Amino acid sequence: MAIIPVARVKVERAGRVLLDGSPVTLAALKKALPGLKKKKARIRYYREGARTEATKQALAVFELVMDSGLPVELCDDEAQFQGDRLGLPKEEKPDDDSWWG
């Protein structure tokens, strides 16, 4: 089974944006997205304080991520965001009935 690359985008409460743990500007994130699309990556997105009103910065990041054309997993908490593996979506899993055999 193929492993799909995962890019982690996090918006901290203070507004700092991280891509795979490194701080990035909105412009740098926008520039990185086509390369991720070329790698057929997925985005795992997390915003600290998601139950509070989003800042303008957080809304801009969310819009950029959602408009990227990449599959996006919205994470509810830090543990889900930091998970080591992301399962393939059902439509991308290979048909494997060998376990019946």
N, C-alpha and C positions, 0 to 999 in steps of 0.2 A: 504494500500500500504506500502510495506516495505521501510524503510529508509536505504540507503546504507551509511556506514561510509566513511568519506572523510578525507584523510590525505593531509595537505597542505605543499608543498615543495617550498621554495622560495630561490633564489640565488640573493643576493644583489650585487650592482655594485662593492663593495669592495671585493667580493668573499666569504663573509660569507654565510653559508648555514643554513637555518632554517627549522625545521620540526615542524609543528604545533606551530610556534612562538618561539621555543627554538633552540638555536644554536646547531648544530651537526657537527661532522666530517664526511667525506665521509665513513669511516669505520663504524661509528655508524648508518648512514643512511642505508648502505648495510645490517647491522645486523637487522634493524627494518623492512625491507621489507617482509621477510617471515611471520612475525606476522601479518602484514597488509593483506597479501594474505590469510592467514588463516581466517581472519575476513571478507573476501570478500570485502575489502575496495576498494576505488578508490583514485587516486592521482590527486590533483589539483596542477599544476606546473606553476610557474611564475618566470621569470628572469627579474630583473630590467635592463633597457637599452637593451631590446630585439632587438632593431633596430640597435644596434652596434655589432661589432664583439665580439663573446663570448670568455671569458678567458678559459684557460685549465681546471681550476676548474669547471667552468660552463658547459663545454662540458662533463667532467667526471660525473657530477651530472645528466645531461640530459641523457647520455648513460645509467647510472645505473637505472634511473627511467623508461626509455623506455624498457629496458631489463628485468624489474621486472616481467613481465607477468600480471601486474595489468592494469586495464583501466586507461588511463591518459587523463585529460582535460588540454589542453594548454591554459593558460590565457593571454590575451593581455594587461591587466592593473590590477592595485591594486584592483579596485572596483569589478571586476569579480572574482579575486582571493579570496577576503574576503567574497563573497556572502554567505549567511547563508544556503542556500539549493542548492543541486545539483539535477536536475531532473534525473529520471531514463532513461537510453538509451531505445530507442524504443523496442529493442528486450527483455528488461527486464521488461517492463510494463505489468501488468496483463491485459488480455482481459476483458474489462468491458463495456458492451453494455447496462447497466442498465438505463442509461440516456435516452434511446429510449422509455422506458416503460411507 
